[in-house]
Amino acid sequence: MTDLGDAIRRSIHAWPGPSVESVVFGTEDIGAIVAAIEGLCVGALAGGIEECLFYRAVVGCVVGVRLTTGIRRVINAYQPRWSPTFLEGVCRIQRHLAEDGFPCPTPVAGPVPLGGGWATVEEYLPDPGQAALEEAMLTVSASGLADQIGRCRDQDGGSLAGHPLRAVAGRLYPEPHSPLFDFEATAQGASWIDELAEAGKELRDAHQGQPVIAHTDWSARNVRLGRDRVLAVYDWDSLALVPETSAVGQAAATWSAFGEVVEPIAPSAQQIAEFVRHYETSRGRTFTIEQRRAVGGAAVWVLAYTARCEHAIDDGSGGHRRARPRLEADGRLLLDLPSLL
């Protein structure tokens, strides 16, 4: 078994309960998963796996490989609810951005069948790593999001409208992004989170402006920030066709998140407002009062969704408490975001 198998084993055993691999590949048999990935490499990339460069499993499974041909590639394997039509749209927009000089990997293959769903393959864009976040990087992040959205305004995003993580009508939350989170089984004690989520959703959805193509997980786990520019952006299956206010509100509340077990509390209401101000400056025009309310609602909702995930896996150890304390402290304040701007 290659080092890829070791990486998959560590991933599966890192958390209790169902693994992401069990959904993506329909099995937790490590040999079967390695064989599926190896088969894709041989069939679609004309080379076997020489080395596993990295492996991650969060929403889907991402593996960097060096092939026997010497070429390095990144394989993104998705849960079955990621349709080939959606992924084709992602690849098209991602390719447009890469060719336009935006710092993202260029797609090279896919979607192709893998496991129980689909996979895409992209060029290996070395991760520059993320230095400790500085105050100036908030401005860089906000400007970078405005740049990404601006570069896509003339593109057709119709196939991105039905993002797999979008909540269905009448539901407060989408199906959680990982089988690790069971909202129904952990509802006890979460009513205060749900109440703020409802209030945020109402404000967010009250303004349905012209949708834009936006990276909707614009956080430090995916966006590498320098002091004066965005260095690299990953996780392009987060592209979606959404109201601009929703994309900005979510990014403002999550831009500094690394996705680690223990990390600093989410941005304050004042910092979220500052992100919005810098975005508006880069955009070239301010949002209306109604739009700003929708931005605040989107920020509250995404904090509530993250808080619900934290609540679902809280073992009392003190970890996974990034969103909950911020939602409790600033949730009501963010519901009137225009007063902070």
N, C-alpha and C positions, 0 to 999 in steps of 0.2 A: 504494500500500500504506500502511495506517495505521501509527501508532506501535506498535500491537499487533504487527504483523509484525516490526518491529525488535526488540521485546522477545522474541518467539519465536525469532528468529534468534540473538540473544545467548545465550539459554538452550540452544539446541541445540549451539552451538559452544563452550559453556563447559567441556564434558567430552569426553574421548575415548570412543569406543565408542558403543553404541546409546543413543539418547536416550529419556527418558520419553515424549516426544511420539510417538515411533514406535510405542509400545505403546498409548497412549491413543487416538491418532487413526489409527493404522495407516499413517502416512506422516510424512515429514519435509518434505514440500512445504509451504512457509510459506503460500503463497497458498491452498492447500486447507484448511489449518488455520484461517486467518483467516475464510475463507468459511463453514466449519462453525460457528464461534462466532457469526459475524454472523447466520447462518441461525437459530440457536437464539434469539438476541435478538429478531429480527423475529417468529419464530413463537410463542415462549412469552412474550415480554415486551413485544411490540407496539412495538418501537423499535429503530432501528439503533444502531451504536456511534459515539458522538461523540468519546469520549476513552478511552484505556486508562489506568486509574489505577495499576495494578501488574500484574505477571505473575510467577508462580513455578511451577517444576516440580520436585517432589521425588519423591513417590509418585504423585501425580496432577498435574494442571495446574490452577492457580487464577488467575483473572483478574478484576480489578476493573474495571468499566466505568461510564462515564457515558453514558447513552443519549440519543438525540435528543429524548426526552421530558423530559430533565433529571433523570430518576431515576438514582440510582447503585445498582448491584447487583454481587454477587460470584458468579461462576460457578465451580463445582467440577466438573472433568471427571475421570473415573475410568478406571482400567484395566478391561478387560472382566471380570476376576474379581470386581469389585465388583458384586454382583447387585442388581437393582431391589428385591427383597424386603429385603435388608440395608439399602439406602439409605432405603427407606420407614421402617424402624425407626429409623434415625439421625434422620431428619427429625422423626419423632414425638417422640422423647425430647428433641431439641434444642428443639423448639417448647415442650414442657412446661417445660424449664428457663428459656427466655426469658420465658415468661408468668409464671413463678414469681419473676422478678426476678434470675435469675442472669445475669452479664455475658457474654452470647454473642449472636451474630446470630440473627435469626428467619428460618427457612426460608420461602420464598415460592413456590417451584415445584419440581417434580421428584419422583422421577427422570424425566428425559426422555432419549430416545436422543441420543447425540452421538458422532461418530467411530465407533470400534469398540465403545464401551461406553455408559455412562450419565453424566448430569450432574444436579446439583442447583443451585438458585439460592437465594441468601439475601440479606437486607438487608445493606447496606454498613455495617459497624460500624467507624468510623475507628480505626486502630491508634494507641494512645497512645504507642507506643514503649516500649522497656524501658531504664530507667536502669541504671547499673552496679549489679550485684547486691550487696546488703549482707547481713550476717549475719542481720538480722531477717527478711529475705525468705524464708529457709528455713522459718521458722515460718508465714509467710503462705501459702507454697506448700502445706505439709502440711495446714494448716487448710482451705485452699481445696479440696483434693482430698476431704477428709472431708465438706465441705459439699456438693460435687457428688454424691458417692455417696449421702449421706444424703437429698438431695432426690429421688433416683430409686428409693429402696427400695420404693416402692409401685407402681412402673411395671412393665409386662410387657416383659422384655428378650429374649424367646425368639428373635426374629429376628436378634439380635445375637450369638448363640452361635457361629455359624460365621464369625468374622471372616476376611476374605481373607488376612490375614497370620499366621493361626494355623498352626503346623506340623502336618502330617498325622501320624497315628499311626505310630510307628516311625522318625520323622525327628528329628534333633537340631535343625535349623533349618527355618523356613518358606522358601518361595521368596523370595529377597531382594526387598525392597520396590522396588528399581530395577534395570533391566537393566544398570546400570553395574557391579553386583557379581556376579562369577562365582565362587562359592565352590569349585566343583569344579576349575576351571582354576587356582586359586590356593591349592590345598590344601598345597602344599609349604611347610614352615616354620610351619604353623598348628596342629600337633598339640597343642601346649601349651594353645592357646585352646580347642580342642575338648574336651580332657580336663576343663578347668574348667567348660565349658558342660554336659558330661554330669553332673558332680557337682552343679552348680547345679540342673539340670533334675530330677534325682532328688529333691532336697530340696523343690523347688518343688511337684512333683506328688505328693509323699507326703501332703500335706494338701489335700484337696479339700473345703473348707468351702462354706457357702452362697454361691453366686455373686452378684455385684453388677454393676450397670451402671456402668462406669467409663470415663473418658477415659484411654486407655492410652498416650498420648504426652504426658504431663503434664510438659512441658519448657519452658524459657524461649523456645524458638522458637515455641511456641503459646500460652503462658500469660504474660500481662503482669502483673507484680507491682509493687505499690506498697509503701510501708513498713508499711501496716496493713491492706491488703486486696488481693484480686485485682481487677485493673482490666478485663481482657478475656480471653476464651479463644476460640481458633480451632481449626480442624482437627478438626471433629466426626465425621468418618468414622473417627476413632480410638476411638470408642465401641465397647465390647465387653462381653459378659456373661462375666465371669471371676471366679475366686476373689479375694476381697478382698486376700488376702495377695500375690497376683501383681501386682495393680494397685499396691499400696503399695511393694513391693520395686522394681518398675520405676521408679516415680516417684522414689523415694529416691535411686536411682543416676543419674537423668537430669534431675532438676528444673532444674539450672543450665545445661543444654546449649542453645546457640544454633544449632547446626548449621553453624557456620562452619568454614572449612578449618583455621584455627589458632585455638584457644581454650584456656583453662586446662584442666588435667587434671580428670577426673571427681571427684566428691566422695570424700573419704576414708571409710574404714570407720567412723570415729568420727562423721563428718558424716551418713553414711547412718543410723547408729543414732539420731542426734539427730532426723532427719526422722521416723523411726518413732515415737520418743517423743512428738513433737508431734502426730503423726497420732492416736496412741492417746488423748492428752489431748482432742483435738477430737472424737474418736469417742465418748468417754465411758466407755471400758473398754479394758483392756489385752488384747493377744493372749496366747494360751497359749504355753508353751515351744515346742510343736510348730508353732504358727502362726508364731512368730518365726523358727524355722528355715526355714519355707517362704518367709517374706519375704526372708531372707538368700539363699536359693537363687534366688529370682526376680531379686534384684539382681545376683548373679553371672552368671546366664544372660544378662540383657540387656546387661551389660558385655561378655560374650563375643561376643554377636551383633554388637554395635557394633565390637568389636575385629576381628572377622572381616571386616566391611565395610572398616575401615581397612586391614587387611592386603591386601585384594583390590585396592586402588587405590594402594598405597604406591609412590611413585616415588623414594623416598630423599631428598625435599626437606625433610623435617622436619614437613610438615603431616599432618593426619589422625592425630594421636597423642593423642587424649583418653582413650580407654577402655583402650588396650593397657597403658600404664604403670600405670594404677590396678589393672587386673586382675592384672597381674604382682605388684604390691606388696601388694595387699590381698585378692585373690581367696580365698585359703585362710582368711584371718581372717573374711571374711564368711560362709563356710560354717558358722561357729559364731556367728552373730549374737546369740543369747541371752547369750553371755558379755560382750557389749558393752553390754547394756541393764540 
